Amino acid sequence: MSMGAALRMNRLLVVVEGQTELTFVREVLAPYLDRFNLLTSARLIGKPGYKGGIPPFPKFLREVVAILRQDSTLICTMMFDFYGMPFNWPQRESAGAALQDQKPIIIENGIAEKISQELGPSFNRNRFIPYVQIHEFEALLFSDPQILATAMLKPDSIQLLNKINEQFEHPELINDNVNTAPSKRLLGINPAYQKIIHGNLAAKRMGLQTMREKCPHFNSWVAKLEQVGDGKRS
């Protein structure tokens, strides 16, 4: 990419929960959004060396507000899980009683409101796009059980993965309790499963389009990011 082309692109920063999401953004999401004239980078909340995890909301708020204040042309989004989110996050407690599909939307609206309050009435709300996953990153990987099975070196597990999928309306809803989170299910199939290695390999092989077709909330987020670019695929 030429320097001139890079300067003409909108810039997007994705604040992520952990190393798995960091790798996913850099290796899967960013190359895709490049086609929409969007230069995408990712970072963790916290000091250099921080390995991830959902921070208390005041820490998240402080850092994101600072990012948006320091660069008035930057657009910021986030990739965090509802699963395991501390109760000091906006609307976290009330969202717990909502329908599964509504939980992340309630929290996203609360986060956006807090960001806007901190930055004042002149802040362009389009510069911050909240995204909270219903459960965890691995839920997206159930979009294609065959690719997931081969990526985590368990090709004979396709039938089992399909059986799990059949219990839910779509992959984003896969989770019954703390012992059946998507990653726990994958560890049950392959105890050597590693999020960053096997998870992102599966994501790269199946591609965003497959995940978008199966995961409606994820699809809605990516569609918003496309519009942050020029909205037209090159």
C-alpha positions in Angstrom: 0.0 0.0 0.0 1.3 3.4 -0.9 1.7 6.2 1.7 -0.9 8.3 -0.1 -3.4 5.4 -0.1 -2.9 4.8 3.6 -3.4 8.5 4.4 -6.8 8.5 2.6 -8.1 5.5 4.6 -10.2 5.9 7.7 -8.5 4.4 10.8 -10.1 2.0 13.2 -8.8 0.9 16.6 -10.3 -2.3 18.1 -9.8 -2.5 21.8 -9.9 -6.2 22.7 -10.2 -8.5 25.7 -7.3 -10.8 25.2 -4.5 -12.2 23.0 -7.0 -14.4 21.1 -9.1 -11.5 20.0 -5.9 -9.5 19.3 -4.7 -12.1 16.9 -8.2 -12.5 15.3 -8.4 -8.8 14.6 -4.9 -8.6 13.1 -5.0 -11.8 11.0 -8.7 -12.0 10.0 -10.7 -8.8 10.6 -8.1 -6.2 9.5 -7.3 -7.7 6.1 -11.0 -8.0 5.4 -11.7 -4.4 6.4 -8.8 -3.2 4.3 -11.0 -3.8 1.3 -13.4 -1.2 2.6 -10.8 1.5 2.8 -10.4 1.0 6.6 -7.0 0.8 8.2 -7.5 -1.4 11.3 -5.3 -2.0 14.3 -5.9 -3.6 17.7 -4.7 -3.2 21.3 -5.3 -4.5 24.8 -6.5 -2.3 27.6 -3.7 -1.9 30.2 0.0 -1.3 30.4 2.5 -3.0 28.0 2.9 -6.7 29.0 -0.7 -7.0 30.2 -2.0 -10.4 28.9 -5.7 -9.5 28.8 -9.0 -10.2 30.6 -12.0 -7.9 31.1 -10.9 -4.9 33.3 -13.1 -3.0 35.7 -15.2 -0.6 33.7 -13.7 2.6 35.2 -10.3 1.5 33.8 -11.8 0.7 30.4 -13.7 4.0 30.3 -10.6 6.0 31.3 -8.4 4.5 28.6 -10.9 4.6 25.8 -11.9 8.2 26.5 -8.2 9.1 26.5 -7.7 7.4 23.1 -10.6 9.2 21.6 -9.5 12.6 23.0 -5.9 12.2 21.8 -6.9 11.5 18.2 -10.0 13.3 16.9 -9.9 11.4 13.6 -9.7 7.9 15.0 -12.7 5.6 15.2 -12.8 3.1 18.1 -14.6 -0.2 18.6 -14.3 -3.0 21.1 -14.4 -6.8 21.2 -15.3 -8.1 24.7 -17.4 -11.0 26.1 -20.6 -10.7 28.1 -19.5 -14.0 29.7 -17.4 -13.1 32.7 -17.9 -9.3 32.5 -17.7 -7.7 35.9 -20.9 -6.3 37.3 -19.5 -2.7 37.4 -20.0 -2.5 33.6 -23.0 -0.4 32.5 -26.3 -2.3 32.6 -24.5 -5.6 33.4 -26.8 -6.6 36.2 -30.0 -5.7 34.4 -28.8 -7.4 31.2 -28.4 -10.7 33.1 -32.2 -11.1 33.2 -32.7 -10.3 29.5 -33.1 -12.7 26.7 -29.7 -14.1 25.4 -29.8 -12.1 22.2 -30.6 -8.9 24.0 -27.9 -9.1 26.7 -25.0 -7.6 24.7 -27.2 -4.9 23.1 -28.3 -3.6 26.5 -24.7 -3.4 27.7 -23.5 -1.9 24.4 -26.0 0.9 24.7 -24.9 1.5 28.3 -21.2 1.7 27.3 -21.9 4.1 24.4 -23.8 6.3 26.7 -21.0 6.5 29.3 -18.4 7.2 26.6 -20.6 10.0 25.3 -21.2 11.5 28.7 -17.5 11.6 29.4 -16.6 13.3 26.0 -19.4 15.8 26.1 -22.2 17.0 23.7 -19.7 17.8 20.9 -18.5 14.2 20.7 -19.5 12.4 17.4 -21.1 9.2 18.7 -20.2 7.5 15.4 -16.6 7.4 16.5 -17.3 4.7 19.1 -18.9 1.4 18.1 -19.4 -0.9 21.0 -19.5 -4.7 20.4 -20.1 -7.2 23.2 -20.2 -10.9 22.3 -22.9 -12.9 23.9 -20.5 -15.5 25.1 -16.9 -16.0 24.0 -14.8 -16.0 20.8 -15.0 -19.8 20.4 -18.8 -19.5 19.8 -18.0 -18.0 16.4 -16.0 -21.1 15.4 -19.0 -23.3 15.6 -20.1 -21.6 12.4 -18.4 -24.4 10.5 -17.9 -27.6 12.5 -15.9 -29.4 9.8 -13.3 -26.6 9.6 -13.2 -26.3 13.4 -12.7 -30.1 13.8 -9.8 -30.2 11.4 -8.2 -27.0 12.7 -8.0 -28.4 16.2 -6.7 -31.7 14.9 -9.8 -33.7 15.8 -11.4 -34.5 12.4 -13.5 -37.3 14.0 -15.3 -34.7 16.2 -17.5 -33.3 13.4 -20.5 -35.2 14.4 -20.2 -34.1 18.0 -19.7 -30.5 17.0 -22.8 -30.7 14.8 -24.8 -32.2 17.6 -23.8 -29.2 19.9 -24.9 -26.8 17.1 -28.3 -28.4 16.8 -29.1 -27.6 20.4 -29.0 -23.9 19.7 -30.7 -21.4 17.3 -27.3 -20.1 16.3 -23.6 -20.5 17.4 -23.6 -17.3 19.4 -26.0 -18.8 21.9 -23.8 -21.8 22.7 -23.3 -21.9 26.5 -25.4 -23.4 29.2 -23.3 -22.7 32.3 -19.7 -22.1 33.3 -18.8 -25.7 32.5 -20.3 -25.7 29.0 -18.8 -22.4 27.6 -17.7 -22.9 23.9 -14.0 -23.1 24.9 -14.8 -25.7 27.6 -16.6 -27.8 25.1 -13.6 -27.7 22.7 -11.2 -28.6 25.6 -13.5 -31.6 26.3 -12.9 -32.7 22.7 -9.2 -31.9 22.6 -7.5 -31.2 25.9 -4.6 -29.7 23.9 -6.8 -27.0 22.4 -5.2 -23.6 22.4 -7.3 -20.5 21.7 -4.7 -18.4 19.9 -3.3 -21.3 17.8 -6.2 -23.6 17.0 -9.0 -21.0 17.4 -7.5 -18.4 15.1 -6.4 -21.1 12.6 -10.1 -22.2 12.4 -11.2 -18.6 12.0 -8.8 -17.9 9.2 -9.8 -21.1 7.3 -13.6 -20.5 7.6 -13.4 -16.7 7.0 -15.6 -13.9 8.1 -18.4 -14.6 5.6 -19.2 -18.0 7.1 -19.2 -16.6 10.7 -21.4 -13.7 9.6 -24.0 -16.0 8.0 -24.3 -18.0 11.2 -23.9 -15.4 13.9 -26.3 -12.4 13.6 -24.9 -10.1 16.3 -21.4 -10.6 15.0 -22.7 -9.9 11.4 -24.3 -6.7 12.6 -21.0 -5.5 14.1 -19.0 -6.2 11.0 -21.6 -4.4 8.8 -21.2 -1.3 11.0 -17.5 -1.4 10.5 -17.8 -1.7 6.8 -19.8 1.5 6.8 -17.0 3.2 8.8 -14.9 2.6 5.7 -16.4 3.7 2.4 -19.1 1.0 2.6 -18.0 -0.3 -0.8 -15.8 -3.4 -1.2 -12.8 -2.8 -3.5 
